Amino acid sequence: MAGSAVAKQMFACDFEIFGRVQGVFFRKHTADKAKRLEVRGWCMNTRDGTVKGHLEAPLIKLTEMKNWLQNNTIPNAKITKAEFSPIQEIKDYTSTSFEIKR
């Protein structure tokens, strides 16, 4: 019983990725990975040349997505820094899927 309660806990955090992350399909790869992990949220390019976004998922999937964002091997991308807001528990998803904002 306790295991099922833990599985239903949802968590969220925001992120910003620095480096060569625009013009290399970073957002597309991020959305593809999030969908495979069943992580919801969004990502978008910024005017500063970074990619920002929001993640929502059970803790294990959120952690896996964060690790991927920090250590991915997208061709031609080069991450110099990844920043994440503190992970916070949420009552339920606020996103219905993972989308690329323009």
ABEGO torsion letter per residue (X at the ends): XAAAAAAABBBBBBBBBBEBABGAGAAAAAAAAAAAAGBBEBBBBBAAGBBBBBBBBBAAAAAAAAAAAAABABBGBBBABBBBBBBBBBABBABABBBBBX
